[in-house]
């Protein structure tokens, strides 16, 4: 849950930053690309962890 919150916070900062300053530099573009990649990786981790937790819960219910 913490990772999901962090992703939303990062996304919010990106939108805020892009609305305030219309001049986009190459450095800013590179930073945004890195943040997007990190966000995608974090999303994948959250999905994997959630899937494992759901599978474990289903197994426990079936066994119980």
MDAnalysis code that builds the backbone (N, CA, C; Angstrom):
import MDAnalysis as mda
import numpy as np

u = mda.Universe.empty(192, n_residues=64, atom_resindex=np.repeat(np.arange(64), 3), trajectory=True)
u.add_TopologyAttr("name", ["N", "CA", "C"] * 64)
u.add_TopologyAttr("resid", np.arange(1, 65))
u.add_TopologyAttr("resname", ["UNK", "UNK", "UNK", "UNK", "UNK", "UNK", "UNK", "UNK", "UNK", "UNK", "UNK", "UNK", "UNK", "UNK", "UNK", "UNK", "UNK", "UNK", "UNK", "UNK", "UNK", "UNK", "UNK", "UNK", "UNK", "UNK", "UNK", "UNK", "UNK", "UNK", "UNK", "UNK", "UNK", "UNK", "UNK", "UNK", "UNK", "UNK", "UNK", "UNK", "UNK", "UNK", "UNK", "UNK", "UNK", "UNK", "UNK", "UNK", "UNK", "UNK", "UNK", "UNK", "UNK", "UNK", "UNK", "UNK", "UNK", "UNK", "UNK", "UNK", "UNK", "UNK", "UNK", "UNK"])
u.atoms.positions = np.array([
    [0.826, -1.187, 0.000],
    [0.000, 0.000, 0.000],
    [0.875, 1.257, 0.000],
    [1.996, 1.166, 0.715],
    [2.887, 2.317, 0.768],
    [3.451, 2.638, -0.610],
    [3.761, 1.578, -1.373],
    [4.310, 1.785, -2.714],
    [3.278, 2.445, -3.620],
    [2.024, 2.019, -3.487],
    [0.963, 2.608, -4.312],
    [0.798, 4.081, -3.964],
    [0.838, 4.410, -2.678],
    [0.726, 5.803, -2.253],
    [1.891, 6.625, -2.800],
    [3.087, 6.049, -2.757],
    [4.268, 6.754, -3.270],
    [4.130, 7.011, -4.768],
    [3.574, 6.035, -5.488],
    [3.399, 6.214, -6.933],
    [2.433, 7.361, -7.214],
    [1.339, 7.418, -6.459],
    [0.384, 8.509, -6.662],
    [1.004, 9.859, -6.304],
    [1.823, 9.881, -5.265],
    [2.482, 11.128, -4.870],
    [3.442, 11.603, -5.958],
    [4.212, 10.688, -6.506],
    [5.158, 11.038, -7.573],
    [4.404, 11.540, -8.795],
    [3.324, 10.842, -9.144],
    [2.526, 11.252, -10.300],
    [1.954, 12.647, -10.084],
    [1.459, 12.904, -8.888],
    [0.921, 14.225, -8.570],
    [1.972, 15.317, -8.688],
    [3.174, 15.030, -8.222],
    [4.251, 16.016, -8.329],
    [4.599, 16.285, -9.784],
    [4.602, 15.231, -10.589],
    [4.903, 15.410, -12.014],
    [3.867, 16.308, -12.681],
    [2.596, 16.051, -12.403],
    [1.554, 16.880, -12.991],
    [1.650, 18.323, -12.506],
    [1.935, 18.510, -11.214],
    [2.071, 19.863, -10.667],
    [3.227, 20.596, -11.332],
    [4.333, 19.893, -11.467],
    [5.513, 20.512, -12.056],
    [5.281, 20.863, -13.520],
    [4.594, 20.004, -14.226],
    [4.389, 20.258, -15.647],
    [3.402, 21.391, -15.880],
    [2.478, 21.595, -14.965],
    [1.499, 22.678, -15.131],
    [2.120, 24.039, -14.833],
    [3.065, 24.082, -13.908],
    [3.627, 25.355, -13.485],
    [4.672, 25.915, -14.439],
    [5.432, 25.084, -15.095],
    [6.532, 25.546, -15.930],
    [6.366, 24.961, -17.331],
    [6.101, 25.815, -18.282],
    [5.844, 25.338, -19.644],
    [7.128, 25.035, -20.409],
    [8.254, 25.538, -19.937],
    [9.522, 25.283, -20.608],
    [10.054, 23.925, -20.172],
    [10.230, 23.041, -21.119],
    [10.696, 21.690, -20.812],
    [12.119, 21.548, -21.345],
    [13.002, 21.190, -20.453],
    [14.390, 20.996, -20.860],
    [14.642, 19.509, -21.062],
    [15.747, 19.210, -21.698],
    [16.116, 17.822, -21.939],
    [16.353, 17.098, -20.615],
    [16.944, 17.803, -19.662],
    [17.208, 17.207, -18.346],
    [15.902, 16.833, -17.649],
    [14.918, 17.714, -17.727],
    [13.618, 17.438, -17.111],
    [12.973, 16.230, -17.757],
    [13.062, 16.145, -19.068],
    [12.485, 15.007, -19.784],
    [13.137, 13.705, -19.349],
    [14.463, 13.721, -19.192],
    [15.170, 12.524, -18.756],
    [14.758, 12.135, -17.341],
    [14.600, 13.120, -16.449],
    [14.191, 12.847, -15.079],
    [12.797, 12.225, -15.058],
    [11.906, 12.748, -15.879],
    [10.546, 12.218, -15.929],
    [10.566, 10.782, -16.437],
    [11.384, 10.497, -17.444],
    [11.477, 9.134, -17.968],
    [11.979, 8.171, -16.900],
    [12.954, 8.597, -16.106],
    [13.486, 7.754, -15.032],
    [12.400, 7.506, -13.985],
    [11.667, 8.543, -13.626],
    [10.599, 8.397, -12.638],
    [9.514, 7.467, -13.159],
    [9.179, 7.581, -14.427],
    [8.168, 6.696, -15.013],
    [8.641, 5.255, -14.959],
    [9.908, 5.012, -15.290],
    [10.449, 3.646, -15.236],
    [10.401, 3.104, -13.811],
    [10.783, 3.944, -12.839],
    [10.762, 3.508, -11.442],
    [9.328, 3.221, -11.001],
    [8.391, 4.040, -11.456],
    [6.997, 3.844, -11.107],
    [6.471, 2.546, -11.698],
    [6.848, 2.264, -12.934],
    [6.424, 1.010, -13.569],
    [6.977, -0.191, -12.808],
    [8.236, -0.108, -12.387],
    [8.840, -1.208, -11.635],
    [8.125, -1.392, -10.299],
    [7.837, -0.293, -9.624],
    [7.136, -0.373, -8.342],
    [5.741, -0.951, -8.528],
    [5.079, -0.565, -9.612],
    [3.744, -1.094, -9.895],
    [3.803, -2.593, -10.108],
    [4.784, -3.045, -10.870],
    [4.937, -4.476, -11.106],
    [5.173, -5.231, -9.803],
    [5.989, -4.657, -8.909],
    [6.247, -5.292, -7.626],
    [4.967, -5.397, -6.806],
    [4.186, -4.316, -6.785],
    [2.930, -4.319, -6.021],
    [1.982, -5.372, -6.583],
    [1.898, -5.452, -7.895],
    [1.014, -6.441, -8.527],
    [1.464, -7.857, -8.173],
    [2.770, -8.109, -8.238],
    [3.283, -9.442, -7.915],
    [2.999, -9.799, -6.454],
    [3.260, -8.851, -5.543],
    [3.024, -9.108, -4.129],
    [1.543, -9.352, -3.854],
    [0.698, -8.552, -4.461],
    [-0.741, -8.706, -4.262],
    [-1.222, -10.035, -4.814],
    [-0.723, -10.413, -5.970],
    [-1.098, -11.695, -6.571],
    [-0.703, -12.846, -5.660],
    [0.498, -12.788, -5.110],
    [0.952, -13.843, -4.211],
    [0.076, -13.908, -2.957],
    [-0.270, -12.737, -2.412],
    [-1.106, -12.708, -1.215],
    [-2.493, -13.268, -1.501],
    [-3.053, -12.927, -2.656],
    [-4.369, -13.430, -3.020],
    [-4.318, -14.941, -3.221],
    [-3.287, -15.427, -3.906],
    [-3.153, -16.865, -4.114],
    [-3.033, -17.594, -2.787],
    [-2.267, -17.056, -1.863],
    [-2.122, -17.664, -0.543],
    [-3.448, -17.677, 0.194],
    [-4.172, -16.575, 0.135],
    [-5.475, -16.500, 0.801],
    [-6.458, -17.500, 0.202],
    [-6.455, -17.637, -1.110],
    [-7.348, -18.585, -1.781],
    [-6.996, -20.008, -1.348],
    [-5.726, -20.333, -1.315],
    [-5.299, -21.665, -0.886],
    [-5.749, -21.966, 0.539],
    [-5.634, -20.961, 1.424],
    [-6.042, -21.147, 2.812],
    [-7.553, -21.381, 2.904],
    [-8.322, -20.661, 2.100],
    [-9.766, -20.827, 2.124],
    [-10.145, -22.203, 1.597],
    [-9.493, -22.625, 0.521],
    [-9.796, -23.932, -0.070],
    [-9.430, -25.054, 0.915],
    [-8.295, -24.916, 1.583],
    [-7.856, -25.936, 2.539],
    [-8.722, -25.937, 3.794],
    [-9.192, -24.744, 4.185],
    [-9.947, -24.586, 5.442],
    [-11.294, -25.133, 5.355],
])
